[in-house]
Amino acid sequence: MAEFERITFDPQVMGGKPCLRGMRVTVGTIVGLIASGATDEEILADYPYLEAADITAALSYAAWRSEEIEIPLPQP
């Protein structure tokens, strides 16, 4: 999905959790920081290699994922 091009998955990076641009910063880390009251400016100061668009992408991905429905496939 083009809107999630900043979100990467690699089993060798953070156990395959969704990360930002292949770095060791997970979507969950960003969402957790926002939930605990951190501002975008504070996050960018703590993680200077991130960009503002990374924060937006993480929040967008988390919102999309929370709405996704998993349907179990019938077993053969």
N, C-alpha and C positions, 0 to 999 in steps of 0.2 A: 504494500500500500504506500503510495507516494507520500501521504500525509504523515506516515510513521517512518520515513527514511532515516531519521536520526536514531531510531530504536533498533538495536542489534541484539542478536542472540548467538552466543558462541559457547559451546559446552566447556571450553577451556578458560572462559572469562566469567568469574562469579557463578560458576556452576550452571551456566546457561540461562540465568535470570535475564530479564530484559534490561539492557544497559543503554547508555547514551554514547553513540558513535564509537562503539567498540572499547570504550574506556571502562575502568572498574568503578563506575558510578551507576548504581541501579535506579530504575524508575522508582522502586520502593523507597530508596534513600531520599530522593527529591520529594516525593509525596509525604513522607514522614516529616521532613524538615518543614514543609509548608504547613502541615497539620499541627506542628508544635509551635507555630507562630513565626517562623523565620521568613524574612522578606526576600524577594528576588535579589536585592542588592546584597544582603548578608550571605546568601548562598553563593553568589558570584564572587564575593570576596573570599569566602572559604574554599571555593573550588575555581581558581582563576582560569583554568583551562576549559571551563564550561562557557557557553554563550546563552544569552537570554532565550533564544529559540529552543535550546535544550530543555529549559524548565517548562516552557509551553508544550513542547512535544511530550515530555514525561507526564504532565497533567492530562493532556489530551488522550494519550495512550491508556492511562489508568482509568479515565472516565469511560472510554470505549470498552476496555476489558471488563469493567464492572457490569456493563450491560450485556455482555456476550452470554449466550446460553449454550451450554454443552449438552448435547443429546447423545446418550450412550448408543453405540451401534449394537445390533443383535449379534450374539456370539454364534459361530457356526456349530 
